[in-house]
Structures are given as C-alpha cells and as structure tokens.
Amino acid sequence: MAEAIVSVPAAVKSGELIELKALIRHPMETGFRHTQNGERIPRNIITEFSCTYAGEPVFSAKLYPSVTANPLLTFFLRAATTAELVFRWRGDNGFDVTERALLRVG
C-alpha cells in the first residue's frame, strides 16, 4: 500500500518562491533481483511524477529502476494565486496515486 506525503506552506505572499516536497512510500522492486529459487522478482516501480498548479504543469519527472524506494522529490514554485496543487505518481501494475493541497496566496 502506498502513502503520499506532501509539504506545502500554509500561506505565502504573491510572487514568493516556495519549496515543495513530495514523498511516496512505495515498495520499489527493480526487476533485476531473483528469489532463492532463481525466479526473477517482477519490476514494480514508480515511473512518473507530476505536479500541477491551478491546472498548469509546474514539475514532472520520469523515474527509473535505480530510484530509491520511497522517493522524495523537492522542487520550487513561484506562488501567484490561491489555487490547488495536484501531485500525481504513476507506475507499474496500474499504480496511480494523487494527492491534492490548496496553496493559499495572500
């Protein structure tokens, strides 16, 4: 089971540059390991992350098997208006998690 955690400031000033953090707890598996019986363990990774602000894309990343389990992504955004941030992680086996947060700009 995955758990998404996002860090968004409670309130910011218009034009302020802010740091956003997004972490997902996910049991990553590279697909390169084998069981004790020699069977390959199927790949199970997060392959994409995106963030939108007021419906516009502000950050995205493609992720690969070398990414750590529970990846933490940090990026910056210039606040313009009070609007919703939508964080989305996608991956193997139909994995799709969305977390939303309201950014209050005053």
C-alpha positions as a Markdown table, in Angstrom:
| # | Residue | x | y | z |
|---|---|---|---|---|
| 1 | Met | 0.0 | 0.0 | 0.0 |
| 2 | Ala | 1.3 | 3.4 | -0.9 |
| 3 | Glu | 1.2 | 6.6 | 1.2 |
| 4 | Ala | 1.7 | 10.0 | -0.3 |
| 5 | Ile | 3.0 | 12.9 | 1.9 |
| 6 | Val | 3.3 | 16.4 | 0.5 |
| 7 | Ser | 4.8 | 19.5 | 2.2 |
| 8 | Val | 3.1 | 22.8 | 1.2 |
| 9 | Pro | 3.4 | 26.1 | 3.1 |
| 10 | Ala | 0.2 | 27.1 | 4.9 |
| 11 | Ala | 0.2 | 30.6 | 3.4 |
| 12 | Val | 2.6 | 32.6 | 1.2 |
| 13 | Lys | 2.9 | 36.0 | -0.4 |
| 14 | Ser | 2.2 | 36.6 | -4.1 |
| 15 | Gly | 5.4 | 36.3 | -6.1 |
| 16 | Glu | 7.2 | 34.3 | -3.3 |
| 17 | Leu | 9.4 | 31.4 | -4.3 |
| 18 | Ile | 8.4 | 28.4 | -2.3 |
| 19 | Glu | 9.8 | 24.9 | -1.8 |
| 20 | Leu | 7.5 | 21.9 | -2.3 |
| 21 | Lys | 8.3 | 18.4 | -1.2 |
| 22 | Ala | 6.5 | 15.2 | -2.3 |
| 23 | Leu | 7.2 | 11.8 | -0.9 |
| 24 | Ile | 5.6 | 8.5 | -1.7 |
| 25 | Arg | 6.0 | 5.3 | 0.3 |
| 26 | His | 6.1 | 2.5 | -2.2 |
| 27 | Pro | 7.7 | -1.0 | -2.2 |
| 28 | Met | 10.0 | -0.4 | -5.2 |
| 29 | Glu | 11.4 | -3.5 | -6.9 |
| 30 | Thr | 13.9 | -3.1 | -9.8 |
| 31 | Gly | 13.1 | -6.3 | -11.6 |
| 32 | Phe | 16.7 | -7.3 | -11.5 |
| 33 | Arg | 16.6 | -9.4 | -8.3 |
| 34 | His | 15.8 | -13.1 | -8.1 |
| 35 | Thr | 14.3 | -15.3 | -5.4 |
| 36 | Gln | 16.3 | -18.0 | -3.6 |
| 37 | Asn | 14.8 | -20.4 | -6.2 |
| 38 | Gly | 16.2 | -18.3 | -9.1 |
| 39 | Glu | 12.9 | -16.8 | -10.2 |
| 40 | Arg | 13.0 | -13.1 | -11.2 |
| 41 | Ile | 11.1 | -10.8 | -9.0 |
| 42 | Pro | 8.8 | -8.7 | -11.2 |
| 43 | Arg | 9.6 | -5.0 | -11.6 |
| 44 | Asn | 7.4 | -2.7 | -9.5 |
| 45 | Ile | 8.5 | 0.9 | -9.7 |
| 46 | Ile | 7.1 | 4.4 | -9.8 |
| 47 | Thr | 7.7 | 5.6 | -13.4 |
| 48 | Glu | 6.3 | 9.2 | -13.4 |
| 49 | Phe | 5.7 | 12.1 | -11.1 |
| 50 | Ser | 3.9 | 15.3 | -12.0 |
| 51 | Cys | 2.6 | 18.4 | -10.2 |
| 52 | Thr | 0.1 | 20.9 | -11.5 |
| 53 | Tyr | -0.7 | 24.3 | -10.0 |
| 54 | Ala | -4.0 | 25.9 | -11.0 |
| 55 | Gly | -4.3 | 23.2 | -13.7 |
| 56 | Glu | -1.0 | 24.1 | -15.3 |
| 57 | Pro | 2.0 | 21.7 | -15.2 |
| 58 | Val | 4.9 | 23.0 | -13.0 |
| 59 | Phe | 7.1 | 20.0 | -12.5 |
| 60 | Ser | 7.4 | 16.5 | -13.9 |
| 61 | Ala | 9.9 | 13.6 | -13.7 |
| 62 | Lys | 10.5 | 10.3 | -15.2 |
| 63 | Leu | 11.7 | 7.7 | -12.8 |
| 64 | Tyr | 13.7 | 4.5 | -13.5 |
| 65 | Pro | 14.7 | 1.3 | -11.6 |
| 66 | Ser | 17.7 | 3.0 | -10.0 |
| 67 | Val | 15.5 | 5.4 | -8.0 |
| 68 | Thr | 15.3 | 4.6 | -4.3 |
| 69 | Ala | 12.3 | 3.2 | -2.6 |
| 70 | Asn | 10.1 | 5.9 | -1.1 |
| 71 | Pro | 11.4 | 8.7 | -3.3 |
| 72 | Leu | 11.4 | 12.3 | -2.0 |
| 73 | Leu | 11.2 | 15.0 | -4.7 |
| 74 | Thr | 11.9 | 18.6 | -3.9 |
| 75 | Phe | 11.2 | 21.5 | -6.3 |
| 76 | Phe | 10.4 | 25.2 | -6.3 |
| 77 | Leu | 7.4 | 27.2 | -7.4 |
| 78 | Arg | 6.7 | 30.9 | -7.6 |
| 79 | Ala | 3.3 | 31.5 | -6.0 |
| 80 | Ala | 0.9 | 33.6 | -8.0 |
| 81 | Thr | -2.6 | 33.0 | -6.8 |
| 82 | Thr | -4.6 | 30.8 | -4.3 |
| 83 | Ala | -5.0 | 27.5 | -6.2 |
| 84 | Glu | -4.9 | 23.8 | -5.9 |
| 85 | Leu | -1.7 | 21.8 | -6.3 |
| 86 | Val | -2.2 | 18.3 | -7.6 |
| 87 | Phe | 0.6 | 15.8 | -7.1 |
| 88 | Arg | 0.4 | 12.5 | -9.1 |
| 89 | Trp | 2.6 | 9.4 | -9.1 |
| 90 | Arg | 2.2 | 6.7 | -11.7 |
| 91 | Gly | 3.9 | 3.3 | -12.0 |
| 92 | Asp | 3.9 | -0.3 | -12.9 |
| 93 | Asn | 0.9 | -2.6 | -12.4 |
| 94 | Gly | -1.6 | 0.3 | -12.7 |
| 95 | Phe | -0.1 | 2.2 | -9.8 |
| 96 | Asp | -1.7 | 5.7 | -9.7 |
| 97 | Val | -1.8 | 7.9 | -6.6 |
| 98 | Thr | -3.0 | 11.5 | -6.4 |
| 99 | Glu | -2.6 | 14.0 | -3.5 |
| 100 | Arg | -4.1 | 17.5 | -3.5 |
| 101 | Ala | -3.3 | 20.5 | -1.5 |
| 102 | Leu | -4.5 | 24.1 | -1.5 |
| 103 | Leu | -1.8 | 26.8 | -1.8 |
| 104 | Arg | -3.1 | 30.0 | -0.1 |
| 105 | Val | -1.6 | 33.1 | -1.6 |
| 106 | Gly | -2.3 | 36.5 | 0.1 |
